[in-house]
């Protein structure tokens, strides 16, 4: 039973655009951080937090909640934006990203913010953490109504421990575990297929015993349908390969791996916001919503 009513797909898409605008603002203010991944993952995080997951920002430790883990921790800005707009902390705090003493560091730290279920930094560890959580839910708590979601970058599939966790999850039939790979084909040094070719990811996950789905990662409807399908698979974990465009929505960033680990300047942020019909800076859209 969810404590929050899911938004309709159209409103989730609008929320994705709001999260994207927040990410641009945060990164430009911080003058530090990763751009391409967070911008490309806006629909994924919006679909999970505003369409799929059972959670309660007023009671983050609610025992009936689903669990979310961000394995590619450097994409934290999109997670922080989703948590803030969901109501876990004030939206205005997003401007403190990466500042000294801020709760919003470059990688999420579990105890720093309400709603964070794990600390992430070293790539490839999120799936192990999520598999462990799903194992506890299935074997010890025997609760089939809670799901564990983990979002991973495609570049981190280079890490060997990902595949150890994949074997563990399949061996134990962890149907409550739902993974999403942000398949954007870039990592910090270039294209994934140049740095370390990943090949046929669908065949690889299926060979490891997983149920596999492939979707357009910018289609809210496709993402919602995929998660609903995954929730119905009870005898094995599901991996959703979400094909996305790195830097989605910002024309000078899209498909360019050089924006993997680089923020926009304030001038670039303001020019982009102006082109989108937004005010030059700030969370003006949030203020407008509060006045309604």
Secondary structure, 3 states (H helix, E strand, C coil): CCCCCCCCHHHHHHHHHHHHHHHHHHHHHHCCCCCHHHHHCHHHHHHHHHHHCCCCCCCCCCCCCCEEEECCHHHHHHHHHHHHHHCCCCHHHHHHCCCCCCCCCCCCCCCCCCCCCCCCCCCCCHHHHHHHHHHHHHHHCCCCCCCEEEEEECHHHHCHHHHHHHHHHHHCCCCCEEEEEEECCEECCEEHHHHCCCCCHHHHHHHCCCEEEEEECCCHHHHHHHHHHHHCCCCCCEEEEEECCCCCCCCCCCCCHHHCCCCCCHHHHHHHHHHCCCCCCCCHHHHHHHHC
